Amino acid sequence: MPMTREDLEVRYNLFNQFALQDQKKYYKRAMSEHRKAAAQVNRLRAFLSLLTGISAAIAGYVVQTRFLGKESCTAIRNIPADCGTWEAVVIVLTVMAIVLPTVGALFSTLSDLFQWDKMISIYKSATENLEIADAQSPSPAMPDDVYFRASLRAFVEGTLNVMSDETAQWGQSIRTPAQIENFINEEVEKANRRMTGTTGSLKG
């Protein structure tokens, strides 16, 4: 028994609410989380690079002012009393200048591992393609049940294609609008042929 117009509209409302709209919310939430994570890592990398530069600069300045010259800590006589402290400072700053770039490289590896930028691109493309699928959704104002059914099928198929391709992480998904239009036309022709065949059999 074929579905009535009311059945089709109920199915459309359910799919639109719990598939399309929920998926849009998921993509937007995922993009926000990935952008936040990528921004945090980038800030940490920049901060570590800044600390590396500052540590190297201060260490160079201390060496220049405290360990070079006649009145410096390397002098044979009249060695300042705070030379031990300055020596410890130089050691600490030197270690920081060596270790901090390594920590920054670890964050770079973390960014390459999770590929936040790539995932953002995938979700952004999927969101845009969901809008294309949504544009094919049937309108309750459609007077013709055949067009409504064909539009509903194209809408559902397009949405599922986007979700499937996003899961596979191919980035580009969904059919082009021209392909969807051809699909709708084919479905209309099939429905018309079925209706014509049914009418002919009744007349006979």
Phi and psi restraints in degrees (value plus and minus 20) as a CYANA .aco file:
   2 PRO   PHI     -86.4   -46.4
   2 PRO   PSI     130.0   170.0
   3 MET   PHI     -91.5   -51.5
   3 MET   PSI     125.0   165.0
   4 THR   PHI    -101.7   -61.7
   4 THR   PSI     149.7   189.7
   5 ARG   PHI     -80.6   -40.6
   5 ARG   PSI     -57.7   -17.7
   6 GLU   PHI     -84.0   -44.0
   6 GLU   PSI     -60.7   -20.7
   7 ASP   PHI     -81.4   -41.4
   7 ASP   PSI     -63.8   -23.8
   8 LEU   PHI     -83.2   -43.2
   8 LEU   PSI     -61.4   -21.4
   9 GLU   PHI     -87.7   -47.7
   9 GLU   PSI     -57.8   -17.8
  10 VAL   PHI     -83.7   -43.7
  10 VAL   PSI     -63.8   -23.8
  11 ARG   PHI     -83.2   -43.2
  11 ARG   PSI     -60.5   -20.5
  12 TYR   PHI     -82.4   -42.4
  12 TYR   PSI     -67.1   -27.1
  13 ASN   PHI     -81.9   -41.9
  13 ASN   PSI     -60.9   -20.9
  14 LEU   PHI     -86.0   -46.0
  14 LEU   PSI     -66.5   -26.5
  15 PHE   PHI     -85.9   -45.9
  15 PHE   PSI     -61.6   -21.6
  16 ASN   PHI     -82.9   -42.9
  16 ASN   PSI     -61.7   -21.7
  17 GLN   PHI     -95.6   -55.6
  17 GLN   PSI     -66.9   -26.9
  18 PHE   PHI    -119.3   -79.3
  18 PHE   PSI     -24.9    15.1
  19 ALA   PHI    -136.4   -96.4
  19 ALA   PSI     -84.3   -44.3
  20 LEU   PHI     -86.6   -46.6
  20 LEU   PSI     -74.6   -34.6
  21 GLN   PHI     -84.8   -44.8
  21 GLN   PSI     -61.1   -21.1
  22 ASP   PHI     -83.6   -43.6
  22 ASP   PSI     -58.4   -18.4
  23 GLN   PHI     -87.5   -47.5
  23 GLN   PSI     -58.6   -18.6
  24 LYS   PHI     -80.4   -40.4
  24 LYS   PSI     -64.6   -24.6
  25 LYS   PHI     -82.4   -42.4
  25 LYS   PSI     -59.4   -19.4
  26 TYR   PHI     -83.7   -43.7
  26 TYR   PSI     -65.2   -25.2
  27 TYR   PHI     -81.8   -41.8
  27 TYR   PSI     -64.3   -24.3
  28 LYS   PHI     -84.5   -44.5
  28 LYS   PSI     -60.6   -20.6
  29 ARG   PHI     -87.0   -47.0
  29 ARG   PSI     -61.1   -21.1
  30 ALA   PHI     -84.9   -44.9
  30 ALA   PSI     -61.9   -21.9
  31 MET   PHI     -82.5   -42.5
  31 MET   PSI     -61.3   -21.3
  32 SER   PHI     -83.0   -43.0
  32 SER   PSI     -62.8   -22.8
  33 GLU   PHI     -86.9   -46.9
  33 GLU   PSI     -61.9   -21.9
  34 HIS   PHI     -87.6   -47.6
  34 HIS   PSI     -59.8   -19.8
  35 ARG   PHI     -82.9   -42.9
  35 ARG   PSI     -60.9   -20.9
  36 LYS   PHI     -84.3   -44.3
  36 LYS   PSI     -64.4   -24.4
  37 ALA   PHI     -84.4   -44.4
  37 ALA   PSI     -64.6   -24.6
  38 ALA   PHI     -83.2   -43.2
  38 ALA   PSI     -59.7   -19.7
  39 ALA   PHI     -86.7   -46.7
  39 ALA   PSI     -60.2   -20.2
  40 GLN   PHI     -83.4   -43.4
  40 GLN   PSI     -64.1   -24.1
  41 VAL   PHI     -84.7   -44.7
  41 VAL   PSI     -61.9   -21.9
  42 ASN   PHI     -83.7   -43.7
  42 ASN   PSI     -58.7   -18.7
  43 ARG   PHI     -85.3   -45.3
  43 ARG   PSI     -61.1   -21.1
  44 LEU   PHI     -84.6   -44.6
  44 LEU   PSI     -61.7   -21.7
  45 ARG   PHI     -83.8   -43.8
  45 ARG   PSI     -61.7   -21.7
  46 ALA   PHI     -85.6   -45.6
  46 ALA   PSI     -60.1   -20.1
  47 PHE   PHI     -85.1   -45.1
  47 PHE   PSI     -62.0   -22.0
  48 LEU   PHI     -86.0   -46.0
  48 LEU   PSI     -57.9   -17.9
  49 SER   PHI     -84.5   -44.5
  49 SER   PSI     -59.9   -19.9
  50 LEU   PHI     -84.0   -44.0
  50 LEU   PSI     -64.7   -24.7
  51 LEU   PHI     -82.6   -42.6
  51 LEU   PSI     -57.8   -17.8
  52 THR   PHI     -81.0   -41.0
  52 THR   PSI     -67.1   -27.1
  53 GLY   PHI     -83.3   -43.3
  53 GLY   PSI     -62.7   -22.7
  54 ILE   PHI     -85.0   -45.0
  54 ILE   PSI     -62.7   -22.7
  55 SER   PHI     -81.9   -41.9
  55 SER   PSI     -65.2   -25.2
  56 ALA   PHI     -84.7   -44.7
  56 ALA   PSI     -59.9   -19.9
  57 ALA   PHI     -86.4   -46.4
  57 ALA   PSI     -64.7   -24.7
  58 ILE   PHI     -86.0   -46.0
  58 ILE   PSI     -61.8   -21.8
  59 ALA   PHI     -80.6   -40.6
  59 ALA   PSI     -63.2   -23.2
  60 GLY   PHI     -83.2   -43.2
  60 GLY   PSI     -60.4   -20.4
  61 TYR   PHI     -85.2   -45.2
  61 TYR   PSI     -63.3   -23.3
  62 VAL   PHI     -83.5   -43.5
  62 VAL   PSI     -64.9   -24.9
  63 VAL   PHI     -80.6   -40.6
  63 VAL   PSI     -62.2   -22.2
  64 GLN   PHI     -84.9   -44.9
  64 GLN   PSI     -60.1   -20.1
  65 THR   PHI    -110.8   -70.8
  65 THR   PSI     -48.6    -8.6
  66 ARG   PHI    -128.3   -88.3
  66 ARG   PSI     -38.9     1.1
  67 PHE   PHI    -139.6   -99.6
  67 PHE   PSI     -14.3    25.7
  68 LEU   PHI    -146.9  -106.9
  68 LEU   PSI     122.6   162.6
  69 GLY   PHI      87.0   127.0
  69 GLY   PSI     152.0   192.0
  70 LYS   PHI     -88.4   -48.4
  70 LYS   PSI     -57.1   -17.1
  71 GLU   PHI    -116.1   -76.1
  71 GLU   PSI       0.1    40.1
  72 SER   PHI    -108.9   -68.9
  72 SER   PSI     159.1   199.1
  73 CYS   PHI     -90.2   -50.2
  73 CYS   PSI     -31.7     8.3
  74 THR   PHI    -115.4   -75.4
  74 THR   PSI     -18.8    21.2
  75 ALA   PHI     -89.8   -49.8
  75 ALA   PSI     131.2   171.2
  76 ILE   PHI     -92.2   -52.2
  76 ILE   PSI     -56.8   -16.8
  77 ARG   PHI    -140.6  -100.6
  77 ARG   PSI     143.2   183.2
  78 ASN   PHI      32.5    72.5
  78 ASN   PSI      29.7    69.7
  79 ILE   PHI     -94.0   -54.0
  79 ILE   PSI     108.2   148.2
  80 PRO   PHI     -80.0   -40.0
  80 PRO   PSI     130.0   170.0
  81 ALA   PHI     -91.2   -51.2
  81 ALA   PSI     -43.9    -3.9
  82 ASP   PHI    -112.1   -72.1
  82 ASP   PSI      -3.9    36.1
  83 CYS   PHI     -83.7   -43.7
  83 CYS   PSI     -55.6   -15.6
  84 GLY   PHI     -82.7   -42.7
  84 GLY   PSI     -59.1   -19.1
  85 THR   PHI     -85.5   -45.5
  85 THR   PSI     -65.1   -25.1
  86 TRP   PHI     -86.6   -46.6
  86 TRP   PSI     -53.9   -13.9
  87 GLU   PHI     -83.8   -43.8
  87 GLU   PSI     -61.4   -21.4
  88 ALA   PHI     -84.9   -44.9
  88 ALA   PSI     -59.2   -19.2
  89 VAL   PHI     -81.9   -41.9
  89 VAL   PSI     -64.1   -24.1
  90 VAL   PHI     -83.1   -43.1
  90 VAL   PSI     -60.4   -20.4
  91 ILE   PHI     -82.9   -42.9
  91 ILE   PSI     -66.3   -26.3
  92 VAL   PHI     -81.7   -41.7
  92 VAL   PSI     -65.2   -25.2
  93 LEU   PHI     -85.2   -45.2
  93 LEU   PSI     -57.2   -17.2
  94 THR   PHI     -85.6   -45.6
  94 THR   PSI     -62.9   -22.9
  95 VAL   PHI     -82.1   -42.1
  95 VAL   PSI     -63.0   -23.0
  96 MET   PHI     -80.8   -40.8
  96 MET   PSI     -62.2   -22.2
  97 ALA   PHI     -85.2   -45.2
  97 ALA   PSI     -43.5    -3.5
  98 ILE   PHI    -109.3   -69.3
  98 ILE   PSI     -61.5   -21.5
  99 VAL   PHI     -99.3   -59.3
  99 VAL   PSI     -59.3   -19.3
 100 LEU   PHI     -78.5   -38.5
 100 LEU   PSI     -62.5   -22.5
 101 PRO   PHI     -80.8   -40.8
 101 PRO   PSI     -52.6   -12.6
 102 THR   PHI     -85.9   -45.9
 102 THR   PSI     -62.6   -22.6
 103 VAL   PHI     -83.2   -43.2
 103 VAL   PSI     -61.0   -21.0
 104 GLY   PHI     -81.4   -41.4
 104 GLY   PSI     -56.3   -16.3
 105 ALA   PHI     -86.0   -46.0
 105 ALA   PSI     -53.7   -13.7
 106 LEU   PHI     -83.6   -43.6
 106 LEU   PSI     -59.7   -19.7
 107 PHE   PHI     -87.6   -47.6
 107 PHE   PSI     -54.0   -14.0
 108 SER   PHI     -85.1   -45.1
 108 SER   PSI     -60.4   -20.4
 109 THR   PHI     -83.9   -43.9
 109 THR   PSI     -59.6   -19.6
 110 LEU   PHI     -81.3   -41.3
 110 LEU   PSI     -61.5   -21.5
 111 SER   PHI     -85.2   -45.2
 111 SER   PSI     -60.2   -20.2
 112 ASP   PHI     -87.6   -47.6
 112 ASP   PSI     -52.9   -12.9
 113 LEU   PHI     -88.6   -48.6
 113 LEU   PSI     -67.5   -27.5
 114 PHE   PHI    -106.0   -66.0
 114 PHE   PSI     -40.0     0.0
 115 GLN   PHI      30.5    70.5
 115 GLN   PSI      34.9    74.9
 116 TRP   PHI     -81.3   -41.3
 116 TRP   PSI     -61.5   -21.5
 117 ASP   PHI     -82.5   -42.5
 117 ASP   PSI     -60.0   -20.0
 118 LYS   PHI     -86.1   -46.1
 118 LYS   PSI     -62.2   -22.2
 119 MET   PHI     -85.8   -45.8
 119 MET   PSI     -57.1   -17.1
 120 ILE   PHI     -81.4   -41.4
 120 ILE   PSI     -62.1   -22.1
 121 SER   PHI     -83.0   -43.0
 121 SER   PSI     -60.3   -20.3
 122 ILE   PHI     -84.2   -44.2
 122 ILE   PSI     -67.4   -27.4
 123 TYR   PHI     -88.5   -48.5
 123 TYR   PSI     -54.5   -14.5
 124 LYS   PHI     -86.0   -46.0
 124 LYS   PSI     -64.2   -24.2
 125 SER   PHI     -83.0   -43.0
 125 SER   PSI     -61.4   -21.4
 126 ALA   PHI     -85.0   -45.0
 126 ALA   PSI     -58.8   -18.8
 127 THR   PHI     -83.0   -43.0
 127 THR   PSI     -64.1   -24.1
 128 GLU   PHI     -82.9   -42.9
 128 GLU   PSI     -59.1   -19.1
 129 ASN   PHI     -92.7   -52.7
 129 ASN   PSI     -48.4    -8.4
 130 LEU   PHI     -85.2   -45.2
 130 LEU   PSI     -53.2   -13.2
 131 GLU   PHI     -84.7   -44.7
 131 GLU   PSI     -57.4   -17.4
 132 ILE   PHI     -84.6   -44.6
 132 ILE   PSI     -63.4   -23.4
 133 ALA   PHI     -84.0   -44.0
 133 ALA   PSI     -60.1   -20.1
 134 ASP   PHI     -84.6   -44.6
 134 ASP   PSI     -50.6   -10.6
 135 ALA   PHI     -85.8   -45.8
 135 ALA   PSI     -39.9     0.1
 136 GLN   PHI    -112.2   -72.2
 136 GLN   PSI     -16.4    23.6
 137 SER   PHI     -86.2   -46.2
 137 SER   PSI     125.0   165.0
 138 PRO   PHI     -89.9   -49.9
 138 PRO   PSI     128.9   168.9
 139 SER   PHI    -120.9   -80.9
 139 SER   PSI     116.4   156.4
 140 PRO   PHI     -79.7   -39.7
 140 PRO   PSI     -39.4     0.6
 141 ALA   PHI    -100.1   -60.1
 141 ALA   PSI     -25.8    14.2
 142 MET   PHI     -83.2   -43.2
 142 MET   PSI     100.8   140.8
 143 PRO   PHI     -98.0   -58.0
 143 PRO   PSI     -44.6    -4.6
 144 ASP   PHI    -114.1   -74.1
 144 ASP   PSI     100.5   140.5
 145 ASP   PHI     -86.2   -46.2
 145 ASP   PSI     -49.8    -9.8
 146 VAL   PHI     -85.0   -45.0
 146 VAL   PSI     -67.3   -27.3
 147 TYR   PHI     -84.9   -44.9
 147 TYR   PSI     -57.9   -17.9
 148 PHE   PHI     -82.6   -42.6
 148 PHE   PSI     -65.0   -25.0
 149 ARG   PHI     -84.0   -44.0
 149 ARG   PSI     -65.1   -25.1
 150 ALA   PHI     -84.8   -44.8
 150 ALA   PSI     -61.6   -21.6
 151 SER   PHI     -86.0   -46.0
 151 SER   PSI     -59.1   -19.1
 152 LEU   PHI     -82.8   -42.8
 152 LEU   PSI     -62.7   -22.7
 153 ARG   PHI     -85.9   -45.9
 153 ARG   PSI     -62.0   -22.0
 154 ALA   PHI     -83.7   -43.7
 154 ALA   PSI     -59.9   -19.9
 155 PHE   PHI     -82.9   -42.9
 155 PHE   PSI     -67.3   -27.3
 156 VAL   PHI     -85.8   -45.8
 156 VAL   PSI     -66.4   -26.4
 157 GLU   PHI     -83.4   -43.4
 157 GLU   PSI     -62.6   -22.6
 158 GLY   PHI     -82.3   -42.3
 158 GLY   PSI     -63.4   -23.4
 159 THR   PHI     -83.3   -43.3
 159 THR   PSI     -64.7   -24.7
 160 LEU   PHI     -86.3   -46.3
 160 LEU   PSI     -54.4   -14.4
 161 ASN   PHI     -83.2   -43.2
 161 ASN   PSI     -62.0   -22.0
 162 VAL   PHI     -82.2   -42.2
 162 VAL   PSI     -67.9   -27.9
 163 MET   PHI     -82.8   -42.8
 163 MET   PSI     -60.1   -20.1
 164 SER   PHI     -86.5   -46.5
 164 SER   PSI     -65.4   -25.4
 165 ASP   PHI     -89.4   -49.4
 165 ASP   PSI     -54.3   -14.3
 166 GLU   PHI     -84.9   -44.9
 166 GLU   PSI     -60.1   -20.1
 167 THR   PHI     -82.5   -42.5
 167 THR   PSI     -58.2   -18.2
 168 ALA   PHI     -96.6   -56.6
 168 ALA   PSI     -26.4    13.6
 169 GLN   PHI      39.7    79.7
 169 GLN   PSI      20.6    60.6
 170 TRP   PHI    -106.4   -66.4
 170 TRP   PSI     -32.0     8.0
 171 GLY   PHI      61.9   101.9
 171 GLY   PSI     -88.8   -48.8
 172 GLN   PHI    -106.2   -66.2
 172 GLN   PSI     106.3   146.3
 173 SER   PHI    -159.5  -119.5
 173 SER   PSI    -194.9  -154.9
 174 ILE   PHI      44.8    84.8
 174 ILE   PSI     129.9   169.9
 175 ARG   PHI     -93.1   -53.1
 175 ARG   PSI     139.2   179.2
 176 THR   PHI     -94.3   -54.3
 176 THR   PSI     136.3   176.3
 177 PRO   PHI     -74.3   -34.3
 177 PRO   PSI     -55.3   -15.3
 178 ALA   PHI     -85.1   -45.1
 178 ALA   PSI     -60.7   -20.7
 179 GLN   PHI     -85.9   -45.9
 179 GLN   PSI     -59.8   -19.8
 180 ILE   PHI     -84.2   -44.2
 180 ILE   PSI     -60.6   -20.6
 181 GLU   PHI     -81.7   -41.7
 181 GLU   PSI     -62.3   -22.3
 182 ASN   PHI     -83.8   -43.8
 182 ASN   PSI     -58.5   -18.5
 183 PHE   PHI     -83.2   -43.2
 183 PHE   PSI     -63.8   -23.8
 184 ILE   PHI     -82.2   -42.2
 184 ILE   PSI     -63.9   -23.9
 185 ASN   PHI     -81.4   -41.4
 185 ASN   PSI     -60.3   -20.3
 186 GLU   PHI     -84.1   -44.1
 186 GLU   PSI     -60.7   -20.7
 187 GLU   PHI     -86.4   -46.4
 187 GLU   PSI     -57.5   -17.5
 188 VAL   PHI     -84.6   -44.6
 188 VAL   PSI     -62.9   -22.9
 189 GLU   PHI     -83.5   -43.5
 189 GLU   PSI     -61.7   -21.7
 190 LYS   PHI     -82.6   -42.6
 190 LYS   PSI     -63.9   -23.9
 191 ALA   PHI     -83.3   -43.3
 191 ALA   PSI     -60.5   -20.5
 192 ASN   PHI     -84.1   -44.1
 192 ASN   PSI     -59.3   -19.3
 193 ARG   PHI     -85.7   -45.7
 193 ARG   PSI     -59.8   -19.8
 194 ARG   PHI     -85.0   -45.0
 194 ARG   PSI     -61.9   -21.9
 195 MET   PHI     -85.2   -45.2
 195 MET   PSI     -59.9   -19.9
 196 THR   PHI     -84.6   -44.6
 196 THR   PSI     -61.1   -21.1
 197 GLY   PHI     -85.9   -45.9
 197 GLY   PSI     -58.3   -18.3
 198 THR   PHI     -87.5   -47.5
 198 THR   PSI     -62.3   -22.3
 199 THR   PHI     -83.8   -43.8
 199 THR   PSI     -60.3   -20.3
 200 GLY   PHI     -84.4   -44.4
 200 GLY   PSI     -58.8   -18.8
 201 SER   PHI     -88.8   -48.8
 201 SER   PSI     -53.4   -13.4
 202 LEU   PHI     -88.7   -48.7
 202 LEU   PSI     -59.9   -19.9
 203 LYS   PHI     -85.2   -45.2
 203 LYS   PSI     -58.2   -18.2
